[in-house]
């Protein structure tokens, strides 16, 4: 292979008047993949049906789930970071950005889910004892016959970061900014950048 071909997997399943299609695409030179979900209303007896659609991965980023793992979510005034607590509880957040992440600082491995905010109603984190989820929910939607509820997601794996302050298009940035800075003195701080793409 010359590295120019991408892999595309299609899974289709019909059930109870619905046609669910999942299309996984893995582009060359990328540590990640995209997923297109489509739930088609194929029920002629029920012209308007309400559908829910969600991505529900069970995660152990870095090979385990421990208190060092960080959930990172964009919020209105910046980025919210929460440690994994193995508490058998869930946290629901409306999306303020177009991504959500889990960082394992010990392994310096970051898992990012990117999405279209118009297609997402909430990001839900479930903290079990030995794993966690970062679920992406589409809004509960009335879908006329012949139409579909769609959700397009992209997933990236980044190496070398112990936190995440910004993410866009497969590139993650971490700022190692000190909490107390004297405004009368010049300030220098490291910026770490990780990419999900292979360099040529």
N, C-alpha and C positions, 0 to 999 in steps of 0.2 A: 504494500500500500504506500502511496506517496504522501499521505497526510492531508489530502484535499477532500476526501469523502467524509460525509457525516453519516451517522447511524440514526435510523428512524424506526421506532417500534410502535405499532398500532394495536390497541386492544379495544374490542367492541363487545358490548353485552346488552341484550334486550331483556327487560323485566318489567312487568306490570304497566305496559303502555309507554315505557321509556326506553330510549336508546342512549346508553352511556358510551362515549368514545374517549379514550385516553391516547394521546399521541406523545411519545417520549422522543426527544431529539438530542443527540449528542454531537455537537460540532467538533471538528478537529482542533487540537491544540488548546482545548479548554478544560479546566478542572471543574466540570459541572455539566448540567443538562437543562433542557426546558421541558415543560409539561403543559400540554393543552388539554383541558377538560371540557367536554360538551355533553350536556344532558338534554336530549331532544324529546319534545312532547310528541310521541307517535300514537297517542291514544285518540282515536276518532270518536269514541263515546264520551270522552271528557274533554271538550274543546279548550277549556281553561283549567290548568292545574297549577298548584303551588309547589315549587321545587326548592330543595336545599342542596347545596354542593359544597364539599369541603375536602381539603387535603389534610390527611391525618397520619403523619409519620411518627414512628416510635424512634427516639434518638438517644444515642450515647456518644456524643462527639468526643473524639480522642480515645474511644474504646471503653469508657465508663461514665458514670454519672456521679459526680461528687460536688461538695460545697464550693469548689473553686470554679465550676462552670458558671458562665455568665449569660443571662438572657439580655439582649440589647434591642431596644425598640425606640425609633424616633418618636418624640413627643413634641407638643407645640413649642416648648422653650428649649429644645435641645435633644439630648439622647438620654433615655432612662436605662439604667443598668441594674439588674437584680441577680443575686446569687441563687443557684439551685438549693432547695431546702429539703427535698425528700419528704414532703409534708402531706402527700395524698390530697392536694388541693389544686384548684385551678384559678387562673387569672385571665380575665378577658379585657382586651384593649381595642378600641376602635383605631384604625390605622391613621397615623398623623404623617406618615411618610410612605414610601413605596418599597420598603424592605423591612425585614426583621432578622435577627441573627442569634446564634449561640456561639460563644467563644470558650474554648478550653485553653486557659492561659498556660497551664503546665505543658501541654503538647504543642502550644502555639498553632492551634488549628481553629479555623472559623468556618462555620456553616451559615450561609446567607440565603434567605428566600426573598426573591424580588417579585413584585406583582404590580398590577395596574390598580391603583386605589379605587377607581370607579367600579371595579369588579369585586371588591372585598369589603365586607361589613365589619369583620373583627379578626384579630389575631388572638388565639386562645392558647395559653400555656398550661399544660397539666404536669404537675410534679409528682410522679409516683416514687416508690422507694428506690428502684434501681434503674429507672429511665425517666425521660420526660418527652413531651410532645410540643411541637410548635405548629398548631393547626391554623389553617387559613380558611375562613368561611366566606362564601359568597352570600349576598343578601337573600333572605327568603323572598322568592320572586314568583309572581303570577306569569306563567308561560303559556301562551296560546298554542293550539295544535299546529304542528309543523314548524314551530320555532324552538329555540334552545336557550338554556342558561349556560353561559360560557365563563371559564376562568383560565387565564394564561399565567403560568408561573415560570420562574427561572431559579435555578439553584446553583450556588457557587461554593467552592471550597478554597479558602485562602490560607496560606502558610506564613508564619513568622510574626503574627500579631498576638498580643496578650489582652487586647481590648479593641473596640471599634467605635470610632467617633463619626465617621461618614462613610457612605458607600454609594457608588454609582457605576452602572455598566460593567460590573466585574472587577472593579478596583475598590479596595478598602483602605481607609486611612485611620491611623491611631496617633493621637497627640499625647506626648508625655509632658503635660503642662503642670507646673507646680501650683499648688493651691494659693500660696501667699507670694505675691510679687510686689516689689517696691516700684511704684510707678515712676519714680525719679531716676531709675537705673535702666540701662538696656537689658532686654530679656532675650535669652536664647533657650530653646527647648527642642528636643528631637521630635521629628515627624517620621513615622514608620508607614510605608506604603506596601501593600500586597496586591498582587494581580492573580486572577484566575486564568490568565492566558500564557501560553508558551511563547518565549521570545524566539525570534528567528535570527 
